[in-house]
Amino acid sequence: MDIDTLIELLFNIAPALIVGAIAYYFFKQHIENETNRRHFLLQKDLQKETYPLRLQAYERMTLFLERIAPNKLLTRVNPTSANKEDYESLLIATIEQEFEHNLTQQIYVSDQCWSITQAAKNATIQMIRKATQQEQTDTADKLREVVLTELMDKPAPSNAALAFIKQEVSEMW
C-alpha cells in the first residue's frame, strides 16, 4: 500500500468518523436530557404528594411551639395543688407529652428545624426548672408568676423556633 492509497482511505473514513463522533455526542446529550427530564418529572410527582405532608408537619410544629409557650402553657395547665414541685412536674410532663405526640413530624421538616424545635422545648423546660429553684418560688402560683415575669424581660424560647419555621415555610413557595 502506497501513501496515496493511505491518504485516499483516510479522506474517505474521516467524514464517517466525524459524523459518528457528532452523532455519539448528540445521542449522549439526548440520553442525559431524557434522564434529567424523567428525574424532574418524578421529583415533581413526589413533591405533589409530599408537599401537603410537609406543610402539615410545619403546622403541627407551630401548634406544638404555641402550646408550650410558657404564657399559654401556664394558663392552660392549672396546678393541681399548691406544691411547686408537683406543678413543675405537671408542666414538664405536659411539654414532653406534646413533644412525643409530634415526634413523627421530624421526617417532614428539615434537620435544622427539628433541632431548633427541640432546643425550644428544652429551653422552656429549663426555664420552668430554673424558676422552681428560686427562693421566692414557694408555691405553684408563685411559680407561674415567676415564669411569666421572666417572659416580660425576654421572649419565650418558642418564639425563635416559630420565626425559623415561618422563614422555612416561606422559602417553600
Protein Blocks (a to p, Z undefined) as FASTA:
>chain_A
ZZklmmmmmmmmmmmmmmmmmmmmmmmmmmmmmmmmmmmmmmmmmmmmmmmmmmmmmmmm
mmmmmmmomklmmmmmccfbfblklmmmmmmmmmmmmmmmmmmmmmmmcfklmmmmmmmm
mmmmmmmmmmmmpmklmbfklmmmmmmmmmmmpccfklmmmmmmmmmmmmmZZ
